[in-house]
């Protein structure tokens, strides 16, 4: 059976959980370090996914009754 790939939302929820546990400050050092490393990995995954989505987002612009796709990265293009 194939392993389920975590979604952005799954990763974000886990990152929030990790941050919450670290903020409590009650973990043994070794466990805190492992959670910190996991949090950094999750943060990177989330940031990369957001960057990918941002690059894909287009907005519709209506000009003279014509509809065209315009990249958010370069709205004057």
C-alpha positions as YAML, in Angstrom:
chain: A
units: angstrom
residues:
- id: 1
  name: UNK
  ca: [0.00, 0.00, 0.00]
- id: 2
  name: UNK
  ca: [1.34, 3.43, -0.98]
- id: 3
  name: UNK
  ca: [2.33, 5.85, 1.76]
- id: 4
  name: UNK
  ca: [0.06, 8.91, 2.04]
- id: 5
  name: UNK
  ca: [1.76, 12.15, 1.05]
- id: 6
  name: UNK
  ca: [1.15, 14.90, 3.59]
- id: 7
  name: UNK
  ca: [-0.79, 17.88, 2.32]
- id: 8
  name: UNK
  ca: [0.11, 21.50, 3.00]
- id: 9
  name: UNK
  ca: [-2.65, 21.57, 5.61]
- id: 10
  name: UNK
  ca: [-1.33, 18.40, 7.27]
- id: 11
  name: UNK
  ca: [2.17, 19.88, 7.43]
- id: 12
  name: UNK
  ca: [0.88, 23.20, 8.77]
- id: 13
  name: UNK
  ca: [-1.18, 21.50, 11.50]
- id: 14
  name: UNK
  ca: [1.82, 19.41, 12.53]
- id: 15
  name: UNK
  ca: [4.04, 22.52, 12.53]
- id: 16
  name: UNK
  ca: [1.55, 24.30, 14.78]
- id: 17
  name: UNK
  ca: [1.54, 21.28, 17.09]
- id: 18
  name: UNK
  ca: [5.35, 21.24, 17.22]
- id: 19
  name: UNK
  ca: [5.51, 24.96, 17.95]
- id: 20
  name: UNK
  ca: [2.94, 24.60, 20.72]
- id: 21
  name: UNK
  ca: [4.92, 21.83, 22.39]
- id: 22
  name: UNK
  ca: [8.16, 23.79, 22.13]
- id: 23
  name: UNK
  ca: [6.54, 26.94, 23.54]
- id: 24
  name: UNK
  ca: [5.45, 25.05, 26.65]
- id: 25
  name: UNK
  ca: [9.12, 24.63, 27.52]
- id: 26
  name: UNK
  ca: [8.58, 21.39, 29.41]
- id: 27
  name: UNK
  ca: [10.34, 18.97, 27.07]
- id: 28
  name: UNK
  ca: [13.66, 17.26, 27.74]
- id: 29
  name: UNK
  ca: [16.42, 18.86, 25.69]
- id: 30
  name: UNK
  ca: [16.88, 15.91, 23.31]
- id: 31
  name: UNK
  ca: [13.16, 15.80, 22.51]
- id: 32
  name: UNK
  ca: [13.04, 19.58, 22.08]
- id: 33
  name: UNK
  ca: [15.94, 19.43, 19.61]
- id: 34
  name: UNK
  ca: [14.21, 16.70, 17.59]
- id: 35
  name: UNK
  ca: [10.96, 18.68, 17.53]
- id: 36
  name: UNK
  ca: [12.83, 21.84, 16.54]
- id: 37
  name: UNK
  ca: [14.45, 20.01, 13.62]
- id: 38
  name: UNK
  ca: [11.07, 18.62, 12.55]
- id: 39
  name: UNK
  ca: [9.57, 22.09, 12.80]
- id: 40
  name: UNK
  ca: [12.28, 23.57, 10.62]
- id: 41
  name: UNK
  ca: [11.74, 20.83, 8.02]
- id: 42
  name: UNK
  ca: [7.97, 21.41, 8.07]
- id: 43
  name: UNK
  ca: [8.45, 25.17, 7.85]
- id: 44
  name: UNK
  ca: [10.63, 24.72, 4.77]
- id: 45
  name: UNK
  ca: [8.09, 22.38, 3.14]
- id: 46
  name: UNK
  ca: [5.25, 24.83, 3.78]
- id: 47
  name: UNK
  ca: [7.25, 27.81, 2.49]
- id: 48
  name: UNK
  ca: [8.23, 25.92, -0.66]
- id: 49
  name: UNK
  ca: [4.63, 24.90, -1.32]
- id: 50
  name: UNK
  ca: [3.41, 28.47, -0.84]
- id: 51
  name: UNK
  ca: [6.07, 29.76, -3.23]
- id: 52
  name: UNK
  ca: [5.02, 27.19, -5.83]
- id: 53
  name: UNK
  ca: [1.35, 28.08, -5.49]
- id: 54
  name: UNK
  ca: [2.11, 31.79, -5.61]
- id: 55
  name: UNK
  ca: [3.99, 31.31, -8.87]
- id: 56
  name: UNK
  ca: [1.00, 29.45, -10.34]
- id: 57
  name: UNK
  ca: [-1.68, 31.94, -9.34]
- id: 58
  name: UNK
  ca: [-3.06, 33.99, -12.14]
- id: 59
  name: UNK
  ca: [-5.67, 36.66, -11.95]
- id: 60
  name: UNK
  ca: [-8.32, 37.52, -14.48]
- id: 61
  name: UNK
  ca: [-8.18, 41.00, -15.83]
- id: 62
  name: UNK
  ca: [-10.92, 42.49, -17.92]
- id: 63
  name: UNK
  ca: [-9.70, 45.03, -20.48]
- id: 64
  name: UNK
  ca: [-11.98, 46.32, -23.23]
- id: 65
  name: UNK
  ca: [-14.33, 43.34, -22.88]
- id: 66
  name: UNK
  ca: [-11.39, 40.96, -23.34]
- id: 67
  name: UNK
  ca: [-10.40, 38.60, -20.59]
- id: 68
  name: UNK
  ca: [-6.74, 37.73, -20.22]
- id: 69
  name: UNK
  ca: [-4.66, 35.89, -17.67]
- id: 70
  name: UNK
  ca: [-2.15, 38.02, -15.83]
- id: 71
  name: UNK
  ca: [0.58, 36.72, -13.57]
- id: 72
  name: UNK
  ca: [0.62, 38.13, -10.05]
- id: 73
  name: UNK
  ca: [4.41, 38.17, -10.21]
- id: 74
  name: UNK
  ca: [4.38, 40.80, -12.98]
- id: 75
  name: UNK
  ca: [1.00, 42.58, -13.05]
- id: 76
  name: UNK
  ca: [2.15, 45.03, -15.76]
- id: 77
  name: UNK
  ca: [3.00, 42.23, -18.21]
...
